[in-house]
Amino acid sequence: MPNVDLTPQKLSSWRKIALGSWHSPGDPSVYGTVEFNASKLVERQKRWAEQKNAKAPTVTAITTRATALMLVRHPQINGLIRWGRIYNRKDVAIFLQTAVDEAGKDLSGFVIYEAEKKSLEQVMGEIASKAKAIREDRDPNFKKAKSTFGSIPAFAMRCVLNTMSFLLYTLNLDLSWAGLPKDPFGSVMITSIGSLGMDEAYGPLVGYSRVPLLMAVGAVRERAVVLDGKLAIAPTFKICVTFDHRFIDGVLGAKMVKTFRQLIETDAGLDELGLK
């Protein structure tokens, strides 16, 4: 007689990868939440939609553009750890996570390379086209990865992922000839929890990706805030951050927050982002 009656679950490729990504706790993750006043941002979104007769940039697209500019201003945050040392990247690459289906059975993502060189409209277009290709199973990298990882037993997944990480990042090898895309995880990971109706949540760092910073962007909500010493109602949203304390300390974290506030909450910053 078993202690618990169990039946094995049929695992998706994503669930196998998740099982292979983490084991017992013991990592250098630090967590924090920053809330932003989105009053000016929301006004700019409405103006954009009216003037261009088009869908306004999402908060995720705006955050992606802001993150690219932030990493340019603070290049110490744009890098990875290999051979026990910190290496800085020359370009900004941002990984955005996306659900493959509404049921959330599979998750995937894509990278916007050289994001610091792209306008807000270019970022919007790339997010829309790449997310659509993944959901319609037209993205070659996703199809290849799904096929490859789907055939790997769950118990062997951690070994495969760590070996891939070692080759791609520790040895810094270009394995595109073997079907692995160059730099598949980028400088920072961004996930839109707001699209799921969530205000705040923390994502775990993925060790084999070598990404030291993960940002979860919450939904815009009307909330009570204090403006000029008076209680008021204003749209706000939260960004929940998980970062590698070996790579980013409190000083760098404070600089990052200050830059985001300038870009998202001020007219000059929104102009710089291209939300006019």
C-alpha positions in Angstrom: 0.0 0.0 0.0 1.6 3.3 -1.1 1.8 6.2 1.3 0.2 8.5 -1.3 -1.6 7.4 -4.4 0.1 9.1 -7.3 0.0 9.1 -11.1 2.8 10.7 -13.2 2.0 13.9 -14.9 2.6 14.2 -18.6 5.3 17.0 -18.8 5.5 19.7 -21.4 8.9 20.9 -22.7 8.6 24.0 -20.5 7.8 21.9 -17.3 10.9 19.7 -18.0 13.1 22.8 -18.3 11.6 24.2 -15.1 12.4 21.0 -13.3 16.0 21.1 -14.6 16.5 24.8 -13.8 16.4 24.7 -10.0 17.1 22.4 -7.0 17.3 23.1 -3.3 17.4 26.8 -2.3 20.7 28.5 -1.8 21.3 31.3 -4.3 22.3 35.0 -4.2 18.9 36.4 -5.1 17.8 39.8 -3.7 14.1 40.9 -4.2 12.6 44.4 -4.3 9.5 46.3 -5.5 9.3 49.8 -6.9 6.0 51.6 -7.5 5.8 54.2 -10.2 3.3 57.0 -10.7 2.0 56.4 -14.2 -0.1 59.6 -14.6 2.1 61.2 -17.2 2.7 57.8 -18.9 -1.0 57.1 -19.2 -1.6 60.6 -20.7 1.1 60.0 -23.3 -0.4 56.6 -24.1 -3.8 58.2 -24.8 -2.2 61.0 -26.9 -0.3 58.4 -28.9 -3.4 56.4 -29.7 -5.4 59.5 -30.7 -2.7 61.1 -32.8 -1.5 57.9 -34.6 -4.9 56.2 -34.6 -3.2 53.1 -33.5 -2.7 51.0 -30.4 -0.7 52.8 -27.7 2.6 51.3 -26.5 2.1 48.8 -23.7 3.7 49.3 -20.3 5.9 46.3 -21.1 7.2 47.9 -24.3 7.8 51.1 -22.5 9.6 49.3 -19.7 11.7 47.4 -22.3 12.8 50.7 -23.9 13.5 52.2 -20.5 15.5 49.2 -19.4 17.7 49.5 -22.5 18.5 53.1 -21.8 19.1 52.3 -18.1 21.7 49.7 -19.0 23.4 52.2 -21.3 23.7 54.7 -18.4 24.8 52.0 -15.9 26.9 49.5 -18.0 28.1 47.8 -14.8 24.7 46.1 -14.7 25.0 44.9 -18.2 27.1 41.7 -18.0 27.5 38.2 -16.8 29.7 36.1 -14.5 32.1 33.5 -16.0 35.2 31.9 -14.6 34.4 33.6 -11.3 34.8 37.1 -12.8 32.3 39.7 -14.0 32.3 40.5 -17.7 30.5 43.5 -19.2 28.5 43.2 -22.5 29.1 45.6 -25.4 25.4 45.6 -26.4 22.0 45.4 -24.7 19.9 42.3 -25.3 16.6 42.0 -23.6 14.7 38.7 -23.1 10.9 38.9 -22.9 8.9 36.0 -21.7 5.6 35.1 -23.4 2.9 32.4 -22.9 2.6 30.1 -25.8 -1.1 29.4 -25.1 -3.8 30.8 -22.9 -3.8 27.8 -20.7 -0.2 28.5 -19.7 0.9 25.0 -20.6 4.0 26.2 -22.3 6.1 29.3 -21.9 8.8 30.6 -24.1 10.5 33.9 -24.9 12.5 35.9 -27.4 15.4 38.4 -27.3 15.5 41.9 -28.7 19.1 42.3 -29.7 20.9 45.7 -29.7 17.8 47.1 -27.9 19.6 50.3 -27.0 19.7 51.3 -30.7 16.0 50.7 -31.3 13.2 53.3 -31.0 10.0 52.6 -29.0 8.1 51.9 -32.2 10.7 49.4 -33.3 10.6 47.7 -29.9 6.8 47.5 -30.1 6.9 46.0 -33.6 9.5 43.4 -32.6 7.6 42.4 -29.5 4.4 42.0 -31.5 5.9 40.1 -34.4 8.1 37.7 -32.3 5.3 36.9 -29.8 2.9 36.2 -32.6 5.4 33.9 -34.4 5.9 31.9 -31.2 2.2 31.5 -30.5 1.5 30.5 -34.1 4.5 28.0 -33.9 6.3 29.9 -36.7 9.4 30.8 -34.7 12.3 28.5 -35.8 14.2 28.8 -32.6 11.2 27.9 -30.5 10.2 25.0 -32.7 13.7 23.6 -32.6 14.1 24.0 -28.8 10.6 22.5 -28.2 11.6 19.5 -30.3 15.0 19.1 -28.7 14.0 19.5 -25.1 10.8 17.6 -25.5 12.9 14.5 -26.2 15.1 14.8 -23.1 14.1 12.9 -20.0 13.3 15.2 -17.0 16.0 13.6 -14.8 18.7 14.6 -17.4 17.5 18.1 -18.0 19.6 19.8 -15.4 22.8 18.3 -16.8 21.9 19.3 -20.3 21.0 22.9 -19.3 24.2 23.3 -17.3 26.3 21.9 -20.2 24.6 24.3 -22.6 25.4 27.2 -20.3 29.0 26.2 -19.9 29.5 26.0 -23.7 27.6 29.2 -24.5 28.7 31.5 -21.6 31.7 30.0 -19.7 33.5 29.1 -22.9 31.7 31.8 -24.9 31.3 29.6 -28.0 29.0 30.4 -30.9 26.9 27.2 -31.3 24.6 28.4 -34.0 26.0 25.8 -36.2 24.6 23.2 -33.8 21.1 24.8 -33.7 21.6 26.9 -30.6 20.9 30.7 -31.1 23.6 33.1 -30.1 23.1 34.7 -26.6 19.6 33.1 -26.2 18.8 34.8 -22.8 20.2 38.4 -23.1 21.3 40.9 -20.5 18.0 41.1 -18.5 14.7 39.2 -18.4 11.4 41.0 -18.4 8.0 39.3 -17.9 4.6 41.0 -17.9 2.6 39.8 -14.9 0.2 42.7 -15.5 -1.1 40.9 -18.6 -2.2 38.1 -16.3 -4.0 40.6 -14.0 -1.3 40.6 -11.3 0.1 43.6 -9.5 3.2 42.1 -8.1 5.2 38.8 -8.1 8.8 37.9 -8.0 10.4 35.7 -10.7 13.4 33.4 -9.9 16.7 33.9 -11.5 17.7 31.2 -14.0 21.2 30.2 -13.2 22.2 28.6 -16.5 21.0 31.8 -18.3 23.7 33.9 -16.6 21.2 36.8 -16.5 21.7 38.8 -13.3 18.5 40.8 -13.4 14.8 39.8 -13.8 11.9 42.3 -13.8 8.2 41.5 -13.5 6.0 44.4 -14.7 2.6 44.6 -12.9 -0.7 46.0 -14.1 -1.6 49.7 -14.0 -4.1 50.4 -11.3 -5.8 53.5 -9.8 -4.4 53.8 -6.3 -4.4 56.2 -3.4 -1.1 58.2 -3.5 0.3 61.3 -1.7 1.0 64.2 -4.1 2.4 67.5 -2.8 1.4 66.4 0.7 -2.2 65.7 -0.2 -4.1 62.4 -0.7 -5.0 61.8 -4.3 -5.9 59.0 -6.8 -3.5 58.2 -9.5 -2.6 55.3 -11.9 0.5 53.4 -10.7 2.2 50.2 -11.5 4.9 48.1 -9.8 8.1 46.5 -11.1 9.2 43.6 -9.0 12.9 43.0 -9.3 15.1 40.0 -8.7 18.8 40.4 -9.0 22.0 38.6 -8.4 23.7 40.1 -5.3 27.1 39.0 -6.6 26.6 41.3 -9.5 24.4 44.1 -8.4 24.5 45.7 -4.9 22.3 48.3 -3.2 24.2 51.2 -4.7 23.7 50.0 -8.3 20.1 49.1 -7.4 19.4 52.7 -6.2 20.9 54.2 -9.4 18.8 51.9 -11.5 15.6 53.0 -9.6 16.5 56.7 -9.9 17.0 56.3 -13.7 13.7 54.5 -14.1 11.8 57.2 -12.2 13.3 59.9 -14.4 12.4 58.0 -17.5 8.9 56.9 -16.6 7.6 59.7 -14.3 8.9 62.9 -16.0 8.0 64.6 -19.2 11.7 64.8 -20.2 12.2 61.1 -19.6 9.1 60.1 -21.6 10.3 62.3 -24.4 13.6 60.4 -24.3 11.8 57.1 -24.4 9.9 58.3 -27.6 6.4 58.3 -26.0 5.4 61.7 -27.4 
